[in-house]
Amino acid sequence: MRVVLVALFLWLACAGQAQAEVAYAIDLSAPEHHTGRVSIVFPAATDLPLEVKMPAWRTGRYQILNLANGVRDFAARDSVGRPLRWQKVDKSTWRIQPGARGPVSVSYEIFGNELGLRSRHIDDSHAYLNASAIFMYSESTRGDPVSVNLKLPARWSSFSGMDSPAPQRFTAANWDVLTDSPIEAGPHRLHRFEADGRSYELVIWGRGNHDATRIVADLKKLVPTARSIWSGYPFQRYLFIVHATDGVSGATEHLNSTVIQFPRYGFGQRDRYLGFLATASHEFIHTWNVKAYRAAGLVPYNYQSENYTDLLWMAEGSTDYFADHLLLRAGLIQPQRYFDNLAEAVDANKNRPGRFVQSAADASFDEWIAPGGNRAQNASVNIYSEGAIASWALDIALLQRTGGRVSYRDVHEQLYRRYDWRRRGFTSADVRAILKDLTGADWSAWWTQYVDRPSDVDFQALLAPVGMRLDLGGQATMAQAGWSASADGGAMRLTAVAKDGPAWLAGLETDDVLVAIDGKRVTETRFATILSDYQPGNRVAVSIFRRDELLEKTLTLGRGPAGKPAVRTVANPTQQQKALFKRWLLIDYPEG
Ligand SMILES: [Zn+2]
């Protein structure tokens, strides 16, 4: 075994030396136990120690993941296979003492069984490899070309946005391109299509009720609509990787590819399938917004620690905002569906007390420590949902102030033209400069109101210029407690308690287990209808278990909304409203 390894290192070392590249290899021939054997040849040839590192996070997920935690059995050798001394100097860094001049070979085993993080997942059905979670790098060679060779089980193939000069071999300009070009490997079928002069590929892992022909047909309608925002494409070839699976969901954008995790049986029913297409649209838009151009705090990426920026609301929220627009222009959703989605976004925002606490800029900066659960709703905003609302507000303000001449699309086209990620990133001052260039006006006051400070958005005012209105339903009559709960044994566990709502004021908190109201047992079925027996203003006795101790609280019920808000057309739209509507969504104003 040792002889084989040394021979492999020698071959890799020669390959590395000849091409002055960092040569990566991974052996996945025994994937059942979630492991792969990694070998890397660094063309380092100085007298200084070589420091090799695993990233602490991966791009697209703004959270410290400490990806070095999957490394085992590390070894380093010189160009003739002699062991080199090394020591770990921090949680992610291995310092290798120099031997004779020449390339340094590193090897280790990587454990990959993290599907939902979309970092590394290896089993006997496939491998998903994000280089940040698989391959070590060195700052001193970060700009050098890289190659990746894979050894795979029989009948497996590999797929990536990287160039592939030979089967199971990929090359990229440098480490940053490698980390943003995940590799999917397995016995998968590749589906190809062309659209607007670009090549697209789709590869699906996992059995389910997906229909690749239908997905290809829909993606083919979707992708050219990006030209409604940007004048060109930052890629020649683009790869959609789909994980049809269970227990996890979500997606991640990369330079010219995406990985989308979706319930394996979620592709059949139209409404759920539209969720898949909305995710595909979101990730595809990211190819420009946050990949082709990105905030200065993300250029270059620092893989060892948090990358701070006050603009993640634009990276995620504006991407979300545009996602439905592309579906609409592609004819994949109808205007009514778009208005229903807008109404849902309004409803969620109005039910989020955190909008009075945190600004979009602050949520961006603190995304790395974003709270979960109840505190998220009560004390923070979300870079996706509230970022989308800020984007919507900016779009309408631009259209209104310029008589439809400038829209938010133009801002993103300017970002695309001016801020190539390989050279520089942009700041919020740069975005305001673009706004000024486009409109001749100063946008500082708008920015302060909607981005830098918590904002309570007037949605009627957002909809009126484009001939739409918010219908808030009839008179509010239902009693409400301002809580959400889920079944816990034979009782109900509170999952959310809205700040300053009736339950909050009664001293209830998340994780309280509700067992009775007015002395009568509360089950899941009973919980669903119990408040309809009361009127707003009624006082009720609430029995809860808190850490297994029984407590009694008195709660005064509040007045809830009669129904959900709806976005509708105004009664008599003016020509100007219809014209602005068309400039807003690039579809005709809905008549009748
Ligand atoms: Zn996103």
Boltz pocket constraint, residues with backbone or C-beta under 6 A from the ligand:
constraints:
  - pocket:
      binder: B
      contacts: [[A, 251], [A, 253], [A, 282], [A, 286], [A, 315], [A, 316], [A, 319]]
      max_distance: 6.0
